[in-house]
Amino acid sequence: MHNNIMATGLRDRPPMLGTGRYGQWQSRFLRYINTRPNGNALRKCIVEGPYTPTTVVIPAVPATDNSPEVPEQTTVETVLNMSLANKAHFESEKEAIHLILTRIGDEIYSTVDACKTAHEMWIAIERLQQGESLNIQDVKTNLFWEFGKFTSHDGESMESYYSRFYKMMNEMIRNNLTVATMQVNVQFLQQLQPEWSRFVTIVKQQHDLDTVSYHKLFDVLKQYQKEVNEIRAERIAKNANPLALVAAVQPHQDLLSSTKVSQIICTNIKNITSNKISCNYQTQRQRDSQTNHTSI
């Protein structure tokens, strides 16, 4: 019973603004507003400002036998002659102010309480929480850097990879950062682990990366999770089996052995040639010596 009452209470009021949680608070607050019976009117008060009554033209009434002619008149719009939508917008301003003031802390309340409208309060809170434009620029720079450095983890499932990518893209959208569809899709596909490469090629051949969303790419790729798991298991088993390692390295060892044999053959040929030249030189010297001796 107590838990049900607490849950109902949370649904009946917007979230409280916490330190460093402005982005989530803003999104959840507006989502809560949408659940109210006068949600559209409340949102207009917060996002656009209060409704300002306009001048209404009352058309002329022709004369009758019982009454004189009434000329065309202009008057300021009132609750009595407003349209239903404008009336709801006009009457929701006080409620919008109340909802905002009751869901912020004292330190912010003392600053925005002087604002006259819910819209002014909303803008003031945003400025206080997000800081100067330089800080906002830093946030955007960090998000772009995170997008460029985003990659998958070894052994990570497609669901986990997609969930992290999805959260990052939502954060970029919330901060009004736009990236071309092609760039988003290329980043999503290229940062997958090597065992996904064959299936990434299939996706590229079947879909136009300029128009398709990365959500659709995820729906297609997740169907190959079983095959990827098998490829990953084979790779792990191969790396863990010493015989498999020997078999993988053997061709390189054979190539190395052949190279060494060639080097030895070349060295031997060089030595044989050098020895032959040396022997010929010694023989010639002996012959010259004998000739000189005979002449004497």
Contacts in CASP RR format, 6 or more apart in sequence:
PFRMAT RR
TARGET T0000
AUTHOR 0000-0000-0000
METHOD contacts of the structure
MODEL  1
MHNNIMATGLRDRPPMLGTGRYGQWQSRFLRYINTRPNGNALRKCIVEGP
YTPTTVVIPAVPATDNSPEVPEQTTVETVLNMSLANKAHFESEKEAIHLI
LTRIGDEIYSTVDACKTAHEMWIAIERLQQGESLNIQDVKTNLFWEFGKF
TSHDGESMESYYSRFYKMMNEMIRNNLTVATMQVNVQFLQQLQPEWSRFV
TIVKQQHDLDTVSYHKLFDVLKQYQKEVNEIRAERIAKNANPLALVAAVQ
PHQDLLSSTKVSQIICTNIKNITSNKISCNYQTQRQRDSQTNHTSI
11 35 0 8 1.000
13 32 0 8 1.000
13 102 0 8 1.000
13 103 0 8 1.000
14 28 0 8 1.000
14 29 0 8 1.000
14 32 0 8 1.000
14 33 0 8 1.000
14 99 0 8 1.000
14 103 0 8 1.000
15 24 0 8 1.000
15 25 0 8 1.000
15 28 0 8 1.000
15 29 0 8 1.000
15 32 0 8 1.000
15 103 0 8 1.000
16 25 0 8 1.000
16 103 0 8 1.000
16 104 0 8 1.000
16 105 0 8 1.000
17 25 0 8 1.000
17 103 0 8 1.000
17 104 0 8 1.000
17 105 0 8 1.000
17 108 0 8 1.000
17 125 0 8 1.000
17 129 0 8 1.000
18 25 0 8 1.000
20 129 0 8 1.000
22 125 0 8 1.000
22 126 0 8 1.000
22 129 0 8 1.000
22 130 0 8 1.000
23 129 0 8 1.000
23 174 0 8 1.000
25 103 0 8 1.000
26 126 0 8 1.000
27 174 0 8 1.000
29 103 0 8 1.000
30 43 0 8 1.000
30 46 0 8 1.000
33 39 0 8 1.000
33 42 0 8 1.000
33 43 0 8 1.000
33 46 0 8 1.000
33 99 0 8 1.000
34 43 0 8 1.000
36 42 0 8 1.000
38 88 0 8 1.000
38 92 0 8 1.000
38 95 0 8 1.000
39 92 0 8 1.000
40 85 0 8 1.000
40 88 0 8 1.000
41 85 0 8 1.000
41 88 0 8 1.000
41 89 0 8 1.000
41 91 0 8 1.000
41 92 0 8 1.000
42 92 0 8 1.000
42 95 0 8 1.000
42 96 0 8 1.000
42 99 0 8 1.000
44 51 0 8 1.000
44 89 0 8 1.000
44 92 0 8 1.000
45 51 0 8 1.000
45 89 0 8 1.000
45 92 0 8 1.000
45 93 0 8 1.000
45 96 0 8 1.000
45 117 0 8 1.000
45 118 0 8 1.000
45 119 0 8 1.000
46 96 0 8 1.000
46 100 0 8 1.000
46 118 0 8 1.000
46 119 0 8 1.000
46 122 0 8 1.000
47 119 0 8 1.000
47 122 0 8 1.000
48 119 0 8 1.000
49 93 0 8 1.000
49 117 0 8 1.000
49 118 0 8 1.000
49 119 0 8 1.000
50 89 0 8 1.000
50 90 0 8 1.000
50 93 0 8 1.000
50 117 0 8 1.000
50 118 0 8 1.000
50 119 0 8 1.000
51 86 0 8 1.000
51 89 0 8 1.000
51 90 0 8 1.000
51 93 0 8 1.000
53 76 0 8 1.000
53 77 0 8 1.000
53 78 0 8 1.000
53 82 0 8 1.000
53 90 0 8 1.000
54 76 0 8 1.000
54 77 0 8 1.000
55 74 0 8 1.000
55 75 0 8 1.000
55 76 0 8 1.000
55 77 0 8 1.000
56 74 0 8 1.000
56 75 0 8 1.000
56 76 0 8 1.000
56 77 0 8 1.000
56 81 0 8 1.000
57 72 0 8 1.000
57 73 0 8 1.000
57 74 0 8 1.000
58 72 0 8 1.000
58 73 0 8 1.000
58 74 0 8 1.000
58 75 0 8 1.000
59 72 0 8 1.000
60 69 0 8 1.000
60 70 0 8 1.000
60 71 0 8 1.000
60 72 0 8 1.000
61 67 0 8 1.000
61 69 0 8 1.000
61 70 0 8 1.000
62 69 0 8 1.000
63 69 0 8 1.000
75 81 0 8 1.000
77 86 0 8 1.000
79 87 0 8 1.000
79 90 0 8 1.000
79 91 0 8 1.000
82 90 0 8 1.000
93 117 0 8 1.000
93 118 0 8 1.000
96 118 0 8 1.000
97 117 0 8 1.000
97 118 0 8 1.000
97 121 0 8 1.000
100 112 0 8 1.000
100 118 0 8 1.000
100 121 0 8 1.000
100 122 0 8 1.000
100 125 0 8 1.000
101 109 0 8 1.000
101 112 0 8 1.000
101 113 0 8 1.000
101 121 0 8 1.000
104 112 0 8 1.000
104 125 0 8 1.000
108 125 0 8 1.000
108 128 0 8 1.000
111 124 0 8 1.000
111 128 0 8 1.000
112 120 0 8 1.000
112 121 0 8 1.000
112 124 0 8 1.000
112 125 0 8 1.000
112 128 0 8 1.000
115 121 0 8 1.000
115 124 0 8 1.000
130 136 0 8 1.000
130 139 0 8 1.000
136 175 0 8 1.000
139 175 0 8 1.000
140 175 0 8 1.000
140 177 0 8 1.000
143 168 0 8 1.000
143 171 0 8 1.000
143 172 0 8 1.000
143 175 0 8 1.000
143 177 0 8 1.000
144 177 0 8 1.000
146 168 0 8 1.000
147 168 0 8 1.000
147 172 0 8 1.000
147 179 0 8 1.000
147 187 0 8 1.000
148 187 0 8 1.000
150 164 0 8 1.000
150 165 0 8 1.000
150 168 0 8 1.000
150 187 0 8 1.000
150 191 0 8 1.000
151 191 0 8 1.000
152 161 0 8 1.000
152 191 0 8 1.000
152 192 0 8 1.000
152 193 0 8 1.000
153 160 0 8 1.000
153 161 0 8 1.000
154 193 0 8 1.000
155 193 0 8 1.000
155 232 0 8 1.000
156 193 0 8 1.000
157 225 0 8 1.000
158 218 0 8 1.000
158 221 0 8 1.000
158 222 0 8 1.000
158 225 0 8 1.000
158 228 0 8 1.000
159 222 0 8 1.000
161 192 0 8 1.000
162 218 0 8 1.000
162 222 0 8 1.000
165 188 0 8 1.000
165 214 0 8 1.000
166 215 0 8 1.000
169 184 0 8 1.000
169 214 0 8 1.000
172 178 0 8 1.000
172 179 0 8 1.000
181 209 0 8 1.000
181 210 0 8 1.000
181 211 0 8 1.000
181 212 0 8 1.000
181 213 0 8 1.000
182 209 0 8 1.000
182 210 0 8 1.000
184 214 0 8 1.000
185 209 0 8 1.000
185 212 0 8 1.000
185 213 0 8 1.000
185 214 0 8 1.000
185 217 0 8 1.000
186 209 0 8 1.000
188 214 0 8 1.000
188 217 0 8 1.000
188 218 0 8 1.000
189 200 0 8 1.000
189 203 0 8 1.000
189 204 0 8 1.000
189 209 0 8 1.000
189 217 0 8 1.000
190 200 0 8 1.000
192 200 0 8 1.000
192 221 0 8 1.000
193 232 0 8 1.000
195 228 0 8 1.000
195 231 0 8 1.000
195 232 0 8 1.000
195 235 0 8 1.000
196 221 0 8 1.000
196 224 0 8 1.000
196 228 0 8 1.000
199 221 0 8 1.000
199 224 0 8 1.000
199 227 0 8 1.000
199 228 0 8 1.000
200 221 0 8 1.000
203 217 0 8 1.000
203 220 0 8 1.000
203 221 0 8 1.000
206 220 0 8 1.000
207 216 0 8 1.000
207 217 0 8 1.000
207 220 0 8 1.000
237 244 0 8 1.000
238 244 0 8 1.000
238 245 0 8 1.000
238 248 0 8 1.000
239 245 0 8 1.000
END
